[in-house]
Amino acid sequence: MEIRSTTKEDLDVFVDTVHAAFGQFPETPIADGGRWWSALEMDRGLLAVAPDGKPVGTAAAHSFELTLPGRIPVPAAGVTAVGVLPSHRRRGVLSAMMRHQLTGIRARGEFLSVLLASEATIYGRFGYGPATSTARLTVQRHKAALAAPRVLTTADAPAAGSDRGSVEVLRRAECGEILEAVYDRYRRAQPGALSRPHRWWSLGAGQPPISPAPRYVAVHRDADGVADGYASYSLGSVGEQSTLTVDETIAVDDAAFTALARYALGHDLVSQVVFRHVPPEHPLRWQLTDFRAGEVGGHTDWLWVRLLDVPRALTARGWFTDGEIVLDVDDPFLGERGRHLLTIRDGKADCVPTDRQPDLSLDVRDLGSVYLGGTRPSTLVRAGHIRAHHPGAAALADALFGTDRAPHCLHWF
Ligand SMILES: CC(C)(COP(=O)(O)OP(=O)(O)OC[C@H]1O[C@@H](n2cnc3c(N)ncnc32)[C@H](O)[C@@H]1OP(=O)(O)O)[C@@H](O)C(=O)NCCC(=O)NCCS
């Protein structure tokens, strides 16, 4: 079995092979991605080729930026288009491609990779852990009143419900680069969010690339007229209910999000509003005067994270509590092990090798799960994944890894 890099000339065979692995026909758009393959970077693709010369497996990667806690964007490989022909499965083809790919990602200087998993059973063995989750929030419109904020608003910190801006519905042709600019501001402030390079926006002709079909777009502008949020949505029926479904609500701050939510919840001819791709614990639910008017459903994993350079990854993110912790990290897939002393002062971490006794022993996949702050280390201690070496170790790790804002990602790739 040979694993080789692809070039532009391989695009057709690459796309054919991925479609065959997923059981789709090339003219059928995969899931909600439309012509997703036109966003592929063919110099980052891999083909697994059988001894008879037949391509039997594929993998690719996008060059994204991932925002870390502390609003720090770093380069991240977005692994995608992973598939092996049904006739060649369970013979180690994926394992060989993963090894090849992780080595290549490291060689480019990227210290982490991310992916969306078709099945949660596939990627743990390769060092990936689920790091963000997503859900949908369904709100019955007749119960959808939003409470006034209970805290005072200041110019520096507007409370979520206070809005001095405006909302406007844009026609498709008017979206232009407005949404792209808003998304870029949003993703730089949201831990767990990925950049959407310009070619992704061309896929949707200026509309959010995640949308399967043209959407109405409501744009929010601040008091100075600068666009700072948008909601892309459609109207239709879900069961008996006339439903407004918001595919993505992108806002650079909570005030803009609330203004867009108020717009959607105030829409006529609608009995319920479904906000898709929101963090499971979203402030919007707490803003409803009737807490039970909002129902969280479809809670599932979204972004999986794989760290390729533990000291670099730990020193790259922002931290919110001073302290010290010793982590014994095992990376069985790459055959690596390291004991790291992490010292956090004033929001920054120093990470050096140590022979001190560890506070926690963990697999690199579990470090990926806690890295963005979306999973508490104590949860994985209780699950029997992470070993705590003394009674206070889990609480110490929870305090140190905790962040100011839950990570969230809604980019589909
Ligand atoms: C998932 C897929 C790529 C696996 O490829 P493969 O070449 O069969 O994988 P490997 O032979 O390298 O398997 C490595 C190990 O993972 C396990 N594994 C592979 N796919 C698995 C799955 N879907 N569920 C559970 N375990 C799986 C294998 O049993 C094997 O375990 P072992 O080392 O204990 O024997 C292939 O089944 C496929 O193309 N599926 C459909 C498309 C898809 O879902 N792609 C992933 C997109 S995110």
Ligand as a Chemical Component Dictionary entry (heavy atoms), coordinates in Angstrom:
data_LIG
# 
_chem_comp.id                   LIG 
_chem_comp.type                 NON-POLYMER 
_chem_comp.pdbx_formal_charge   0 
_chem_comp.three_letter_code    LIG 
# 
loop_
_chem_comp_atom.comp_id 
_chem_comp_atom.atom_id 
_chem_comp_atom.alt_atom_id 
_chem_comp_atom.type_symbol 
_chem_comp_atom.charge 
_chem_comp_atom.model_Cartn_x 
_chem_comp_atom.model_Cartn_y 
_chem_comp_atom.model_Cartn_z 
_chem_comp_atom.pdbx_ordinal 
LIG C1  C1  C 0 -13.769 4.978  8.686  1  
LIG C2  C2  C 0 -12.919 4.367  7.595  2  
LIG C3  C3  C 0 -12.132 5.470  6.894  3  
LIG C4  C4  C 0 -11.948 3.358  8.242  4  
LIG O1  O1  O 0 -10.978 2.936  7.310  5  
LIG P1  P1  P 0 -10.194 1.509  7.483  6  
LIG O2  O2  O 0 -9.114  1.517  6.479  7  
LIG O3  O3  O 0 -11.164 0.417  7.497  8  
LIG O4  O4  O 0 -9.575  1.688  8.952  9  
LIG P2  P2  P 0 -8.346  0.804  9.533  10 
LIG O5  O5  O 0 -8.348  -0.541 8.901  11 
LIG O6  O6  O 0 -7.096  1.572  9.463  12 
LIG O7  O7  O 0 -8.841  0.686  11.045 13 
LIG C5  C5  C 0 -8.022  1.001  12.150 14 
LIG C6  C6  C 0 -8.744  0.584  13.398 15 
LIG O8  O8  O 0 -9.926  1.391  13.527 16 
LIG C7  C7  C 0 -11.070 0.557  13.640 17 
LIG N1  N1  N 0 -12.138 1.217  12.899 18 
LIG C8  C8  C 0 -12.075 1.673  11.645 19 
LIG N2  N2  N 0 -13.251 2.236  11.297 20 
LIG C9  C9  C 0 -14.067 2.106  12.355 21 
LIG C10 C10 C 0 -15.401 2.466  12.592 22 
LIG N3  N3  N 0 -16.137 3.080  11.642 23 
LIG N4  N4  N 0 -15.941 2.198  13.798 24 
LIG C11 C11 C 0 -15.188 1.581  14.745 25 
LIG N5  N5  N 0 -13.896 1.205  14.565 26 
LIG C12 C12 C 0 -13.349 1.461  13.377 27 
LIG C13 C13 C 0 -10.677 -0.747 12.987 28 
LIG O9  O9  O 0 -11.451 -1.828 13.465 29 
LIG C14 C14 C 0 -9.229  -0.854 13.401 30 
LIG O10 O10 O 0 -9.161  -1.319 14.735 31 
LIG P3  P3  P 0 -7.954  -2.253 15.243 32 
LIG O11 O11 O 0 -6.698  -1.430 15.062 33 
LIG O12 O12 O 0 -8.285  -2.483 16.675 34 
LIG O13 O13 O 0 -7.986  -3.454 14.377 35 
LIG C15 C15 C 0 -13.756 3.593  6.543  36 
LIG O14 O14 O 0 -14.522 2.645  7.238  37 
LIG C16 C16 C 0 -14.695 4.490  5.747  38 
LIG O15 O15 O 0 -14.310 4.992  4.700  39 
LIG N6  N6  N 0 -15.942 4.690  6.229  40 
LIG C17 C17 C 0 -16.957 5.476  5.496  41 
LIG C18 C18 C 0 -16.568 6.948  5.356  42 
LIG C19 C19 C 0 -16.301 7.581  6.686  43 
LIG O16 O16 O 0 -17.060 7.481  7.633  44 
LIG N7  N7  N 0 -15.164 8.308  6.765  45 
LIG C20 C20 C 0 -14.769 9.050  7.931  46 
LIG C21 C21 C 0 -15.150 10.462 7.712  47 
LIG S1  S1  S 0 -14.947 11.467 9.143  48 
# 
loop_
_chem_comp_bond.comp_id 
_chem_comp_bond.atom_id_1 
_chem_comp_bond.atom_id_2 
_chem_comp_bond.value_order 
_chem_comp_bond.pdbx_ordinal 
LIG C1  C2  SING 1  
LIG C2  C3  SING 2  
LIG C2  C4  SING 3  
LIG C2  C15 SING 4  
LIG C4  O1  SING 5  
LIG O1  P1  SING 6  
LIG P1  O2  DOUB 7  
LIG P1  O3  SING 8  
LIG P1  O4  SING 9  
LIG O4  P2  SING 10 
LIG P2  O5  DOUB 11 
LIG P2  O6  SING 12 
LIG P2  O7  SING 13 
LIG O7  C5  SING 14 
LIG C5  C6  SING 15 
LIG C6  O8  SING 16 
LIG C6  C14 SING 17 
LIG O8  C7  SING 18 
LIG C7  N1  SING 19 
LIG C7  C13 SING 20 
LIG N1  C8  SING 21 
LIG N1  C12 SING 22 
LIG C8  N2  DOUB 23 
LIG N2  C9  SING 24 
LIG C9  C10 SING 25 
LIG C9  C12 DOUB 26 
LIG C10 N3  SING 27 
LIG C10 N4  DOUB 28 
LIG N4  C11 SING 29 
LIG C11 N5  DOUB 30 
LIG N5  C12 SING 31 
LIG C13 O9  SING 32 
LIG C13 C14 SING 33 
LIG C14 O10 SING 34 
LIG O10 P3  SING 35 
LIG P3  O11 DOUB 36 
LIG P3  O12 SING 37 
LIG P3  O13 SING 38 
LIG C15 O14 SING 39 
LIG C15 C16 SING 40 
LIG C16 O15 DOUB 41 
LIG C16 N6  SING 42 
LIG N6  C17 SING 43 
LIG C17 C18 SING 44 
LIG C18 C19 SING 45 
LIG C19 O16 DOUB 46 
LIG C19 N7  SING 47 
LIG N7  C20 SING 48 
LIG C20 C21 SING 49 
LIG C21 S1  SING 50 
# 
